[in-house]
Amino acid sequence: MDDTGLKRLLEKADQYLTGGCLGSFRMPDEVATVFHRGEGSKIYDVTGREYIDFVLGSGPMILGHAHRDVVSAVQAQVSRGSTFYGLNEPIIHLAERVVEASPCGEAIRFNSSGTEGTFSALRMARAFTSKEKILKFEGGWHGAHDYAQQSTTPPEPTDSPIAVADSHGIPRVVGQTVLISPFNDPDTATDLISSYAGDLAAVIVEPFQRSLTPEPGFLEALREATQANGVILIYDEVVTGFRIAWGGAQEKYGVIPDLAVYGKTISGGYPLAAICGRAEILACADPRRKSKAPYTFVSGTTNGNPVSATAGLATIDILAKDGVYEQLYEIPGRLKVGLEAIGRELGLPLQLIGEGPVLQPFFYDGEIRTYSDTLKADSNAARQLGIEMIKRNIFFNINGKLYFSLAHTEQDIDLTLDVAKEALKQVEMGVDG
Ligand SMILES: Cc1ncc(COP(=O)(O)O)c(C=O)c1O
């Protein structure tokens, strides 16, 4: 297709798709495109233009695009049927795989998205404890539901513990059941946990929050205070599970929650997520319990979909191989070192923070350990970097995280660094976006 064809498609998208996009991610007009296919570390738009992809479908494509093993497993499954509602072999094998890999794993319930996973985990925690409030962290992301969309991206630091809704249309009463605490501040969190112990059902946390690593002692303090106060600790491992280590954040940081929610990496790029953890809490969702308390409804038409399960299994089989996690740390490390060096050369305060295959560029010369710190960074400069990279065929998130896959090569990184030198020359600090 030529550029005129692309322009027509984009016009049609603007005409029929709300916002001309699929969700919160609308590509800036100067780099807007329509994707056609992906292969390994690359994606291609409808004009045939090739990009090195650091977005990876917002995380699921940890093997890279169209991995041979995933494609052939999915093709074989699709020819046997797409969904049955009832038990099927792939989902039972995936259940075993995830429960055995998850340090808190005893039982599991699948559903179709990370949003459903965190929503259901919170509901189970409420049912199990007979309490209503939850505590989440400022800047923490748990999906689209009303409890999650509280103080995820507040423009100003939150007045803890008061939650600020991120979207209109959320009943105020929902926000009144959500307490907000700053990430990496164990004292505030543990004070809130003990003060609200009688009402608090759960603490939900991304143990590695967006691109913020937990400081030593933070997760330990959450574990101790939740255990002491009869509160369920939920890890949102939608990003971290099977990515920052085989056993996810639980293995990486050595602190084990009661429940862990998985998504992205276990899905192989198809709709799939799971709540995994202590069997007595998961038992709330046993349909044989329906007329007895505590019972939690957690169900859906495509829960345990065999195609998604097959893709997830094929992905996890590759992640189980020797040397995978070394590679997932080494390649991104090269990009971090290289980009920061170019930043220094050009007099820009560029730093990449994160963990292994998840990094985020910030233009800020101070330490970044909380969501409030991220607000001090020059977000317009980060946005400009994203746009300038996409213009040069490197698909960067616009002011967001970069994801790395097993398909990224040293050559991809070298090429990205060459391009970044030119892109960064276009970045101006202190300009309002
Ligand atoms: C940590 C985390 N939790 C939950 C979600 C929600 O997952 P989904 O988009 O599949 O609903 C996301 C999505 O980006 C996420 O990053």
Ligand as a Chemical Component Dictionary entry (heavy atoms), coordinates in Angstrom:
data_LIG
# 
_chem_comp.id                   LIG 
_chem_comp.type                 NON-POLYMER 
_chem_comp.pdbx_formal_charge   0 
_chem_comp.three_letter_code    LIG 
# 
loop_
_chem_comp_atom.comp_id 
_chem_comp_atom.atom_id 
_chem_comp_atom.alt_atom_id 
_chem_comp_atom.type_symbol 
_chem_comp_atom.charge 
_chem_comp_atom.model_Cartn_x 
_chem_comp_atom.model_Cartn_y 
_chem_comp_atom.model_Cartn_z 
_chem_comp_atom.pdbx_ordinal 
LIG C1 C1 C 0 0.361  -3.935 36.016 1  
LIG C2 C2 C 0 -0.882 -4.042 35.190 2  
LIG N1 N1 N 0 -1.994 -4.536 35.737 3  
LIG C3 C3 C 0 -3.128 -4.676 35.041 4  
LIG C4 C4 C 0 -3.211 -4.280 33.734 5  
LIG C5 C5 C 0 -4.498 -4.416 32.976 6  
LIG O1 O1 O 0 -4.407 -5.420 32.042 7  
LIG P1 P1 P 0 -5.380 -5.416 30.756 8  
LIG O2 O2 O 0 -4.960 -4.273 29.911 9  
LIG O3 O3 O 0 -5.145 -6.772 30.159 10 
LIG O4 O4 O 0 -6.763 -5.274 31.276 11 
LIG C6 C6 C 0 -2.081 -3.743 33.112 12 
LIG C7 C7 C 0 -2.137 -3.293 31.707 13 
LIG O5 O5 O 0 -1.278 -2.640 31.195 14 
LIG C8 C8 C 0 -0.889 -3.617 33.854 15 
LIG O6 O6 O 0 0.220  -3.089 33.309 16 
# 
loop_
_chem_comp_bond.comp_id 
_chem_comp_bond.atom_id_1 
_chem_comp_bond.atom_id_2 
_chem_comp_bond.value_order 
_chem_comp_bond.pdbx_ordinal 
LIG C1 C2 SING 1  
LIG C2 N1 SING 2  
LIG C2 C8 DOUB 3  
LIG N1 C3 DOUB 4  
LIG C3 C4 SING 5  
LIG C4 C5 SING 6  
LIG C4 C6 DOUB 7  
LIG C5 O1 SING 8  
LIG O1 P1 SING 9  
LIG P1 O2 DOUB 10 
LIG P1 O3 SING 11 
LIG P1 O4 SING 12 
LIG C6 C7 SING 13 
LIG C6 C8 SING 14 
LIG C7 O5 DOUB 15 
LIG C8 O6 SING 16 
# 
